[in-house]
Amino acid sequence: MATTEITEAGFEQTLTENDIVFVDFWAGWCGPCKQFAPVYEEVSGEHPDVLFGKVDTEAESGLASAANITSIPTLMAFRDQVLVFAQPGAINSTQLQELVTAVKSLDMDEVREKLASNQNPDQN
């Protein structure tokens, strides 16, 4: 599956309609973004069960701002509408493959439990 352009208007729907979503925040003038793009595209073709989206931070500045993007490229991963990974900087193909595998293998009940306990530190 090729990568999909994501807009601010369609972002929420993209997360709702897909179990796992990776999002590459990029810009056309960004050298590291251009280097990362073919890696991202290649890995996307190997995981048809994952949606690989791209957000052009120049065209979608509102979405980039809402996502607190301060450096590009920034890669985010969502599983069941929960942000489970966010990191600026380009990574290589092996690292991206490992990340996809890690996100697929997450125990989401455990993730939600940890999130809930972090939001309610008084409860143990």
ABEGO torsion letter per residue (X at the ends): XBBBBBBAAAAAAAAAABABBBBBBBBAABAAAAAAAAAAAAAAAABAABBBBBBBAAABAAAAAAAGBABOBBBBBBBGGBBABBBBEBBBAAAAAAAAAAAAABBAAAAAAAAAAAABAABX
